[in-house]
Amino acid sequence: MSLSVHIRKQVGSFALNVHFDTEDAVTGLLGASGCGKSMTLQCIAGVLRPDAGRIILDGQPLFDSARGIDLPPQQRGVGLLFQQYALFPHMTVRQNILCGLRRFRDKAERERRLHALCQTLALSGLEDHRPAQLSGGQAQRAALARMLAAEPRLLLLDEPFSALDSHLRDRLQPQLLSLLRSYGRQALLVTHSRDEAYRLCSRLCVMEHGCITRCGDTRAVFSDPRTESAARLTGCKNIFCAVKAAPHTVRLPSLGLCLTTSRPVPDTLCAVGLHAHAFDPSQPHNRFPVHWVERVEEPFETILLFRSAGQDPHAPPLWWRVPRDRLPHPLPEALGIDPQDILLLTNDPKEVSL
């Protein structure tokens, strides 16, 4: 299955300008609130009409401004799951799911499919409950069942875990991934959680201010985000302005450091990212003396805040995350960074896609 989205839409002062292609089972749209993720889903579903561009699903145009094509939502073969699930509150679980089975005229066939969906999504025994009687996880599964009943070719999931507590969210995420695989449907998942994106998505598009600033294999995006916004969204804690000093050397003025890189430094370099797990007291490359500032305990890790010896006093301290059972005693006087762990960040749109 394939999805190609190349659209533009202006809403007031906000401009959506989205371009991506994917054939992956689960593609993520990762970005902060207000960056245009949900609007992108609504354009694909036909809830909103783009000003220009095209949307093609499995070779079929859903929207093409140049050809005058704009299929209504019910003809697109797309299912949209909203953040709050949007179950009909006056209907039972059974009645909600049957809404997605209306095209089947045979009552026995509707009942068979209803039963199968309830079993698959662990809703058996809840068929006569109304949405107000359901837990967050049950409501999510009921909304998924209603959407899957219509057998959409593409599932659009808009922050499906945002209303759940962390324990339930962690339990339901692998269930959803297993469900998507078993149904063989392609999904586009909107999220602002980097952990959720990493766990569920094989391909990831990072969005900022209505545009996709980085797109590629999820693990590749995390290991090489390429832009400052993508680095922050994927969890990089140490980002500093940098300039190119040589083909494989960067200078970080606020840290008073020059670092050697494994990747060629682009001329458009604007910053460098250093993951909090990248520092190593035994690493011989890019070593520099440090001054320890603060220690923050987490359940399974310790965060050590430190400064380089030549760091600008107004620059923020750096983060080093260390598993609690690997915390060195005493703390080292110097740290090193492997050249391949230096993240080279640019805002040149020509360099951000795979």
Secondary structure, DSSP 8 states (H G I E B T S, - for coil): --EEEEEEEEETTEEEEEEEEE-SSEEEEE--TTSSHHHHHHHHHTSS--SEEEEEETTEEEEETTTTEE--GGGTTEEEE-TT----TTS-HHHHHHHTTTT---HHHHHHHHHHHHHHTT-TT-TT--GGGS-HHHHHHHHHHHHHHT--SEEEEESTTTTS-HHHHHHHHHHHHHHHHHHT-EEEEEES-HHHHHHH-SEEEEEETTEEEEEEEHHHHHH---SHHHHHHTT--EEEE-EEEETTEEEETTTTEEEE-SS---TTEEEEEE-TT-EETT--TT-EEEEEEEEEE-SSEEEEEEEETT--TTS--EEEEEEGGG--SS--SEEEE-GGGEEEEE--GGGSB-
